Amino acid sequence: MEQEKQDLRLFDLARRQLNLYPNLTIFAHKVNHEWKEVKTSEFLAQVDAISKGLIALGVEPNEKVGLIADSSMEWHIMDFAIQQVGAVCVAMYPNITDADYQYIFNDAEIKLCVVNNKSLYNRITKLQESLYTLKYVFCIAEIEEARNWKEIIELGKNIKDETLQQRMNAVKPEDLATLIYTSGTTGKPKGVMLTHNNIMFNVMAAREITPCQAYDRALTFLPPCHAYERMVIYTYMYIGITIYVAESLEKIGQNVKEAQPHIMTAVPRILEKVYEKIMKTGQELTGAKRKIFDWAVKVGEKYDPDSKKRSFAYNLQLKMAKKLVLDKWYEALGGHLVTVASGSASLHNKLARVFMAAGIPLYEGYGMTEASPLISVNHYQKGVRVGTVGIPVKYVEVKLAEDGEILMKGPNVMQGYYRNPEETAKTIIDGWLHTGDIAVLEEGKFIKIIDRKKEMFKISGGKYVIPQPIEKKLVESYFIEQAMVIGEGQKFASAFIVPNYGHLMDWSRSSAPELIGMSKDEFLSHPTIVKKINSEVRLANKHFGNWEQIKKPIILHNEFTVEGGELTPTLKMKRKVILEKYKKEYNELYKSDNDEE
């Protein structure tokens, strides 16, 4: 594929926006509980002021600068300020472990870091003795003991505009823009090296498939240190969309109603929570209203985005279901959405269908940090196939290896892993990025991911078990929150099951009132609940071959969380960590089975 040329560096996006749409509001964020709009010119003035301060502090081209902050306008000011001086932004999640911070800071040789709150400031300063190159830590929030990031602006007041301009002019599109450390599900984090060019090609590909125009509104709440949300925000800037920064995950519902966005991104876990909230509201209805709600949801679950596959009779039912129930879902999300992009993990088919039936334009995509990150997406121009991650985007070429692994090539492929040529050589072979994901092609072009290559395993009979589709089916149950398939080398497959405690409590009020008042541990260990979970597992098992079916599931009482170390910041399961944590339960299950022989 012939590579086109583009001349934009990422930090040029704001100036390009200023030239094209001089009066545009680039960001809107809450200040003292009120939305404050920030014009592109104001945003750029702050970016330039910080850039000058970084020069005054001695930040050199290609030097790595740390940024640890939640979603905020300030995050993006820092990002562009670092890039403008030719330095490399190393954006980190605010919720990773101290060990990960130590590894990343020392691997990238970070001298200067900006954090956004007191808790992060305290964490980094406590670690400072083991962060060998770190000299400066600045905090965005104003706290007594910390150097505030406004000091950076003060320090830069003597730096001339010409000096900054010279530094900006020296930055080339092929230069390194960022290091993004992968979440380390399989070991130490790896620093993915992405250039301005890598990400800009992805931005231009994303622009092609985004049905929005300048002056539309977007809502952002996912961490911008994640390659997905970051590239999407650069795309908003490229189009000229005003970016509303949500206050927090807890306030998304309120912020959606206030901002009335045309576009937003989500991860399946958030969409599941939205769906559960709607379903809970529906289940509180009684009589005819409850029956209508349940009927409308059932109609939605059968929705096919391909209009040719919908019958006349179904369309009549859908029209009625929308009028009576489903249109209210769309209104609850602001009433203006033209795109909700879902990525980072697999989306339940049932949930995707019912949201789309409600007029919520949900497009599932696929990517990885090493691809800047977008590889493929379902979208309004080329069609949507539920259960797939769509077709490759512009500039991206995809093929499947003999074992079904997705291989991709394009100008968005990373330069490699920072200071890790061995891993780079294993991942990029003859220009093809080996994704580690196994897929099949539907209709010859729609990519359907089956599993991670490293997560497939054999049971002792020699048959392969592919965890992801089984886990996906299990968590479709209203009563199962999380599931992880286990049993490598054993006689049968089993699973760690985390029940949905709230939903089981609701169920027990009418079906098992004798359980009310028990502690959580007593409740989840009770034979009635164990029987209920087992019946849900049996329902899921019907969809799989005998060797894939889950036998003797292990019911866990605590949810997998980022804080507990079982999930990565992007909510992927750390399988090794979970297996280690529940090693006793695992050994007991398979030991008792072996004893029976």
Residue, then its C-alpha position, 0 to 999 in steps of 0.5 A: m500500500e503506497q503511503e501518502k504524505q501528511d505534514l501535520r504534527l499533532f500539536d498543529l491540530a489546535r492552530r489548524q482549528l484556529n485558522l479554520y474556525p477562529n471562534l470555535t470553543i475547543f473545550a468546555h469543562k466544569v468550573n465551580h459546577e458551571w460549564k466554562e467554554v474555552k476558545t481555541s486561542e485561549f487554549l493555545a495561549q496556555v499551551d505556549a506558556i507551558s512550552k516556554g516554561l519547559i524550555a526554561l526548565g531545560v527540557e530538551p528535544n526527545e526527552k521524556v516528560g511524565l504526565i499522570a492525570d485524569s481526563s481534563m482540559e489540563w491534560h491536553i494542554m500539557d500534552f501539546a506543550i510537551q510535544q511543541v518543544g520536541a519532547v516526548c509525552v509519557a502519559m500514564y494511568p493514575n491507577i497503576t501500581d507503584a512497581d509499574y510507575q518505578y519501571i516506567f519512570n526509570d525505563a523512560e528516564i523521566k526528569l520532569c513529571v506533572v500530576n493532577n492531584k494531591s494523592l498522585y503527588n504524594r505517591i510520586t514524591k514517596l517513590q522519588e528515591s527509587l526514580y533515579t532520573l526524576k528532578y521535578v514534580f509539579c501538580i495541577a491542583e493547588i496544594e500547599e506542599a507541592r510545586n504548582w504547574k503555574e510555576i512552569i508558566e512563571l519560569g517561561k516568561n523570559i523565553k522569547d516567542e522566537t525560541l519556542q517557534q524554533r523548537m516547534n519548527a525543528v519537530k518533524p512529523e516522523d519524530l516520536a510524539t509519545l511513549i505509551y506503556t502497555s498495561g503489562t497483562t503478560g509481564k513488564p510494561k512495554g513502551v510503544m513508540l508512536t510518532h506524530n505521523n503514526i497517530m495523524f494517519n489514524v486521525m485522518a482514517a477516523r475522520e473519514i468514518t465520523p459522521c460529524q461536522a465542525y461545531d458539533r459536540a463531543l463528550t469525553f470521560l475515558p482516560p486520555c492516556h489510553a491510545y483510543e481516547r487520545m486519538v479520538i480527541y485529536t480527531y475531534m480537533y481535526i474536525g472542529i468538534t467542541i469537546y465537553v470534559a465529563e466531571s467523573l464516571e459517576k456524573i456521566g448521566q448528568n453531563v450527557k443531558e447537559a452537553q447533549p453530545h453528537i458523539m462520544t466513546a465508551v467501553p463495554r463495561i460503561l455501556e453495560k452499567v447504563y444498560e443495567k440501570i435502564m433494566k433496573t428501572g424497567q423492573e421496578l414497573t408493575g402491571a401493563k407498564r412492566k409487560i410493555f417494557d419487557w416486550a419492547v426490550k425483547v423486540g430490541e434484542k432481535y434488531d438487525p442493523d441491516s434493514k434488508k434482513r428485517s421483515f415488514a412485521y418486525n419493523l412495525q413491532l420496532k416502531m411501536a417499541k420505540k414509541l412506547v419505550l426505546d425512544k426514551w433511552y435515546e433521549a436519556l443520552g442527550g437526544h442528539l447522538v449520531t455516533v457512540a464508538s465502543g472499543s477496548a473490549s468485546l461488546h455483548n451482541k444482545l446489548a449492541r442490538v437493543f441499543m441500536a434498536a433504540g436509535i443509539p448509533l453504536y459502532e464497535g471497533y478494534g485496535m491496539t496501542e501498537a497500531s495508534p490504535l485504530i485497525s477496524v470499525n463498524h460504521y455508517q458508510k460500510g455497514v454494521r455487523v453485530g458480533t464483528v469489529g467491522i472492516p479495516v479503516k483507510y491506510v490499514e491492510v489486514k490479513l489472517a495468518e494460517d492460525g487465524e491471527i490478525l496481521m496488519k500493516g500501515p503507516n499507523v504501525m508503531q516504530g517499535y517498543y522502546r529499548n526492547p528490540e527483542e520484543t519488537a522483532k517478535t511483534i513486527i515481522d516483515g512490516w506486519l504487526h502481529t496482533g495476537d488476536i485470532a479472528v475469522l472474516e464474515e462476508g469476506k471482510f468483517i473481522k470477527i475476533i474469536d480470542r487472544k492467541k495466548e489465552m487459548f488452551k488445551i484440556s488434557g484430552g487435546k481439544y482447544v478451549i477458546p475462553q472469550p466467546i464462553e466468557k461473553k456468553l456467561v456474562e450475558s446472564y443478568f446474574i453473572e457480573q464477571a467470568m474467567v474460563i480456566g482449566e489448561g491441561q485439566k480434564f475439563a474447563s471450568a470458570f471463576i464466576v463473579p455473581n451480580y450480587g445486586h441482581l441476585m438480591d433483587w431476585s431473592r426478594s420474591s424467589a428466596p425471601e429466607l436469604i434476606g438479611m444474610s451477610k454477602d458471604e453467607f448469601l453467595s455461599h447459600p445452596t439456593i444461590v449456588k444452584k441459581i448460578n449453576s442454572e445460568v451456567r448451564l444455559a450458556n453451556k448450550h451454545f458450546g461443544n461438550w469439551e468447552q462446557i463449563k463444569k463445576p464453576i467456582i463462585l467468587h465473592n469479590e469483583f475483579t477490580v483495577e485496585g485489586g490488581e485483577l484488571t488492567p486500567t483498560l479493564k482487561m483481566k490479568r489472567k495470571v494474577i487472578l489464577e495466582k490469587y485464587k490458586k487454592e480454589y483452583n487446586e481444590l477443584y481439580k484435585s478433588d476431580n483427580d481424587e475421584e479417579 
